[in-house]
Amino acid sequence: MKVELQGKVALVTGAARGIGKAIANKLAQNGATVIFADINHPLVQQTAGQADQQFESNCQPLQMDVRDPEQVEQGIQHILTDFGHLDILINNAGINTLAHRVNIDQFPLAEWQQILDVDLTGLFTVSQYASRPMIAQQQGRIVNIASVAGLVPLRLQCAFTAAKAGVVNLTKAMAIELGSNGVLVNGVAPGSVLTEGTRKLFYSDDAKFRQSMQSLLDHIPLGRPAETEEIAHAVLFLVAPESSYINGHVLVVDGGWTAGYLREF
Ligand SMILES: NC(=O)c1ccc[n+]([C@@H]2O[C@H](COP(=O)([O-])OP(=O)(O)OC[C@H]3O[C@@H](n4cnc5c(N)ncnc54)[C@H](O)[C@@H]3O)[C@@H](O)[C@H]2O)c1
């Protein structure tokens, strides 16, 4: 898919690796100036540096912890000083529990708070600071990366499931608040995606969660996880100038997992 994003300035959070990296690269490949933001500064410098060499677009790294309002405000101010405008925000930064795949009665409060802080409050914070210049410009696009877990709850991941359900409804609330200012807000809800992280945890032969992942794969009509590029294409579609009447939509990209039951009765 080819989209015209020349002249647009995009900010992607959690862009050092995984889905965020694929999204940031895809926007750069289609002509946008892209700010690769991440808490992991050395890695995001490397990722943005590679993209800057690979694509004709300007790709810049930015150290940003989405939990830190001061850093978020300064980062966005920096973008506005350097480029004059901010047109696209992709709220991708997110974490999940690995240590505690347990029911709610055992789930540590501290981990609940960490996940909510990044996945929901962090997304709120970046959206708050990014939406202000977009309202002033009377144009902008925001895409929030949710999860199928925000639509169909999963066991043993209560914090992630709750945070992503929050992202789904916050996306719609933002859409109805910001739409009259020309700022369109949508979401993408990925199913299982093959990243450096999930490859190690789920998809390698000695992976810790290999067995549970096999049972998940058995219920995906396409029988495989998504590639990061397949999520990036959905985001690209939503930020395309042609997608000018799509607002408040959450696009599920899950190979059909949430479409219905694959089980026989
Ligand atoms: N991988 C999947 O199967 C899958 C499925 C559904 C949804 N998602 C969602 O997609 C998004 C990306 O997931 P991924 O699998 O690529 O994750 P990942 O762990 O590979 O990458 C996440 C990136 O976010 C950064 N990050 C973490 N905390 C941050 C913070 N406080 N501030 C800024 N950056 C921070 C990390 O440094 C990392 O570079 C997340 O929101 C995740 O919930 C992933």
The ligand as an SDF file (V2000), in Angstrom:
LIG
                    3D

 44 48  0  0  0  0  0  0  0  0999 V2000
    2.9860   -8.2070   20.2320 N   0  0  0  0  0  0  0  0  0  0  0  0
    1.7150   -8.5490   20.3200 C   0  0  0  0  0  0  0  0  0  0  0  0
    1.3440   -9.7130   20.1280 O   0  0  0  0  0  0  0  0  0  0  0  0
    0.6640   -7.5010   20.6330 C   0  0  0  0  0  0  0  0  0  0  0  0
   -0.6850   -7.8660   20.5730 C   0  0  0  0  0  0  0  0  0  0  0  0
   -1.6510   -6.9270   20.8470 C   0  0  0  0  0  0  0  0  0  0  0  0
   -1.2930   -5.6180   21.1680 C   0  0  0  0  0  0  0  0  0  0  0  0
    0.0270   -5.2890   21.2320 N   0  0  0  0  0  0  0  0  0  0  0  0
    0.3390   -3.8950   21.5760 C   0  0  0  0  0  0  0  0  0  0  0  0
    1.1960   -3.3280   20.6040 O   0  0  0  0  0  0  0  0  0  0  0  0
    2.0570   -2.3700   21.2150 C   0  0  0  0  0  0  0  0  0  0  0  0
    3.5120   -2.7220   20.8880 C   0  0  0  0  0  0  0  0  0  0  0  0
    3.7690   -4.0410   21.3370 O   0  0  0  0  0  0  0  0  0  0  0  0
    5.1100   -4.8350   20.9890 P   0  0  0  0  0  0  0  0  0  0  0  0
    4.7730   -6.2630   21.0340 O   0  0  0  0  0  0  0  0  0  0  0  0
    5.7420   -4.2580   19.7720 O   0  0  0  0  0  0  0  0  0  0  0  0
    5.9770   -4.4870   22.3050 O   0  0  0  0  0  0  0  0  0  0  0  0
    7.5590   -4.4650   22.5270 P   0  0  0  0  0  0  0  0  0  0  0  0
    7.7650   -4.7760   23.9630 O   0  0  0  0  0  0  0  0  0  0  0  0
    8.2770   -5.2580   21.5010 O   0  0  0  0  0  0  0  0  0  0  0  0
    7.9030   -2.9270   22.2700 O   0  0  0  0  0  0  0  0  0  0  0  0
    7.3700   -1.9260   23.1020 C   0  0  0  0  0  0  0  0  0  0  0  0
    8.2440   -0.7000   23.0530 C   0  0  0  0  0  0  0  0  0  0  0  0
    7.6830    0.2490   23.9640 O   0  0  0  0  0  0  0  0  0  0  0  0
    8.7410    0.8080   24.7290 C   0  0  0  0  0  0  0  0  0  0  0  0
    8.2230    1.2710   26.0210 N   0  0  0  0  0  0  0  0  0  0  0  0
    7.9080    0.5140   27.1110 C   0  0  0  0  0  0  0  0  0  0  0  0
    7.5390    1.3110   28.1220 N   0  0  0  0  0  0  0  0  0  0  0  0
    7.6160    2.5930   27.6670 C   0  0  0  0  0  0  0  0  0  0  0  0
    7.3810    3.8630   28.2510 C   0  0  0  0  0  0  0  0  0  0  0  0
    7.0210    3.9900   29.5440 N   0  0  0  0  0  0  0  0  0  0  0  0
    7.5320    4.9720   27.4930 N   0  0  0  0  0  0  0  0  0  0  0  0
    7.9390    4.8680   26.2000 C   0  0  0  0  0  0  0  0  0  0  0  0
    8.2150    3.6970   25.6120 N   0  0  0  0  0  0  0  0  0  0  0  0
    8.0490    2.5700   26.3280 C   0  0  0  0  0  0  0  0  0  0  0  0
    9.7640   -0.3170   24.8830 C   0  0  0  0  0  0  0  0  0  0  0  0
   11.0580    0.1940   25.2040 O   0  0  0  0  0  0  0  0  0  0  0  0
    9.6920   -0.9810   23.5170 C   0  0  0  0  0  0  0  0  0  0  0  0
   10.6120   -0.4040   22.6110 O   0  0  0  0  0  0  0  0  0  0  0  0
    1.7420   -2.4090   22.7070 C   0  0  0  0  0  0  0  0  0  0  0  0
    0.8320   -1.3760   23.0220 O   0  0  0  0  0  0  0  0  0  0  0  0
    1.1000   -3.7660   22.8840 C   0  0  0  0  0  0  0  0  0  0  0  0
    0.2420   -3.8420   23.9880 O   0  0  0  0  0  0  0  0  0  0  0  0
    1.0150   -6.1960   20.9760 C   0  0  0  0  0  0  0  0  0  0  0  0
  1  2  1  0
  2  3  2  0
  2  4  1  0
  4  5  1  0
  4 44  2  0
  5  6  2  0
  6  7  1  0
  7  8  2  0
  8  9  1  0
  8 44  1  0
  9 10  1  0
  9 42  1  0
 10 11  1  0
 11 12  1  0
 11 40  1  0
 12 13  1  0
 13 14  1  0
 14 15  2  0
 14 16  1  0
 14 17  1  0
 17 18  1  0
 18 19  2  0
 18 20  1  0
 18 21  1  0
 21 22  1  0
 22 23  1  0
 23 24  1  0
 23 38  1  0
 24 25  1  0
 25 26  1  0
 25 36  1  0
 26 27  1  0
 26 35  1  0
 27 28  2  0
 28 29  1  0
 29 30  1  0
 29 35  2  0
 30 31  1  0
 30 32  2  0
 32 33  1  0
 33 34  2  0
 34 35  1  0
 36 37  1  0
 36 38  1  0
 38 39  1  0
 40 41  1  0
 40 42  1  0
 42 43  1  0
M  CHG  2   8   1  16  -1
M  END
$$$$
